[in-house]
Amino acid sequence: MPDTDTPATPGPDEDVVDLLLAQHAQIEELFLLVIGGTGQDRRDAFDDLVRLLAVHETAEEEIIHPLARDLPGGGGDPMVEDRMDEERRANETLKTLVEGGVDADSFDTAIILLRDVVLTHARYEERYEFPLLRQHVPAARLRSLAAAVRAAQNTAPTRPHPIARSAKANLAVGPALAVIDRVRDRVRKSSGS
């Protein structure tokens, strides 16, 4: 099972695009494990997926999308707003899946729909945002942004929360929600459920 506590192994030349691409690959792998899994393996993979999606999207909303808004040739607000809308839709579906759990009757259909939305969103980022970052942001800054994304992920909520729906809300309430989520995650992990 992928280790979502350290979403990608940092290297000396890892930049933020490398980090986010590695996480996209982990997300895709986790979807396969959830869809193909059963029992506790499926539950564990789903918990890992939920956590990775939550911290990944929070960091993008706080760091990547604001930067992309200001890049030349990036389409500015419309491009970023499209990505944010995709993230909001995915977050709503994810919240519903978390509430119902992997044993819900609608889970199999909903997880496939979520996978399609999330992977399409990732491909749009890879096609539109990430090339702009590499083209217009100096390599040293891209490397420092990888550390900033990791730091944001370490303080991000690990579950979808309706109250944290924007970068400002994430910054305001995210740390408190993150503490609650991480305590819940540890309790759940130690109890084996």
N, C-alpha and C positions, 0 to 999 in steps of 0.2 A: 504494500500500500504506500503511495507517495507520502512523504513527510511534509505536512502543510505548516508545521511550526517554522521551518526554514524553507520557504517556497522555491528557492533555487540556490544553487551553490555559487557564492560570489567568487569571482576571480579578480585579479588585479586590473584587468581591462574591461570588466563587466560594466556596461552602461545601462541606463534605465530601459532602453529598448530591449536589450538582451534579457533583462530581468522580466519584463512584462511578456515577452515572447515565450520564455520558459514557463511562466505561470499559465499562459494560454494553453500550452501543451499539457501541463498538469491538469488543468480544468477539463480538457478534452479526455484525458485518460480517466479522470475520476467519473465523468459521465458514463464512460464505457463500463467501469466497475459497478456503478450504481445500476445501470440498465441491465447488465448481465449477471448481477449478483443476487444472492438470496440470503435470507436470515440475517445473522449478525454481521456478516461481511458486507451486505448491502447497507445496513444501518451505519456501519463504520465509514464506508465509502461516502455515503450521503452526508454524514456529519463533517467529514473532511472537505467535501465539495462545498457545503454551505459556508464553512469557515473561510475557505480560500476565496470564494466569490465575494463574501462580505468584506474581507480586508483588502482584496485586490481592487474592488470598485471604489471603496472609500479612498484609497490612496490615489487612484486615478482622478476622482472628483476633487481632491484637495490639491494635487500637484500637477498632474499631466494636463487635464482639460483647461485649467486657467492659463497655463503656459501656451497651449496650442491656440487659444483664442487670439493671441497677439502675434502669431507667426505670420510672416509674409506669405501670400499665396495659399493660405490655409482655409480660406472661406470664413475665418473668424467665428463669430457667434453661431451662424446656421450649422456649420459642421459640428461644432461642439454640442450645440443644443440637440442635434440628432442623436449623438452618442449618449447624451444625458437622458433623453427620452427612452432610448433602448434600455439603458440601465434601470430606469424607474419601472418600466414594464417587467423586466426580468426580476427585479426586486419584489414586486407585488406577487408574481407567480411563485417565487421562492418562498416568500412569507406564507403563502397558502399551503405549499408543500410541507414546510416545517410544521405548521399547525396540524395538518392532517397526518403526517408521518408516512413512513414507507409502506405501511400496511393498508392505507386508505384505498378504497376501490378505484379512485380516479388517479392514483399516483403514477401508474405506468404510462398513461396517456400524457399527463401533465409534465412528467420528467422529460419525455421526448420533445414536447413543445418547448420547454425551457431550454433544453440542449440546443435546439435549432435557433432560438432567439439569441442565446448567449454566444454561440459559435459564429453566427452571422455578425453580431456586434463586434466580436474579436477580429473577424476578417476585415470589417470596415476600419477599425483602428489600425490594423496592420497595413491596410492599403492607403489610408488617407492621413492619419495622424502621425504614425511612426516615421514614415519617410520625411515628413516635414520637420520632425524633431532632429533627425539625423542630418538633414540638409541645412538647417538654420541655427542649431544650437551647437556651440563648440564641444568637442569630444570630452574635455575635462569637466565641463558642466554636466554633460550627460552621465558621466561616471559619478559625480557628486549627487545627481538626482536619484541614482539607484540607491544610494545610502538614505536619502530623504524619503523615498518610497518605502524602504524597509522600516524606517523609524515610524512612519505614518501607519504602516500595517501592524506594528507592534503595539500601537495604542488604539487601534480601530476596533469597533464592535465586531464580534464574530458571528452575529446573527443579523438578519434584516430587521430594521426598526422603522416604523412609519414616521417617527419624529425626526430621524436623521436622514432627510431626503435631499440635502444640498451640502455643498462644501462648508458653508457657514454653520449649518446645523451640525454637521459632523464635527467641526472644530469646537462648537459650544457644548454639545451633549455627548459626543462620541466617547471621550475618555471615561465618563461615568458609566455609560452603557457597556464599554469594553470591560471594565472591572466586573460588572454584573455577569456579562457573558462568559468571561474567562473563569470566574468562580463556578458558574453553572457547568462549563465544559469540563473542568477538573473533577467536579462531583460526579458528573455523568460518566467520565472516563474511569474514575476509581470504583464506581459501582458496577461498571460493565454493561450499562444500558445505553 
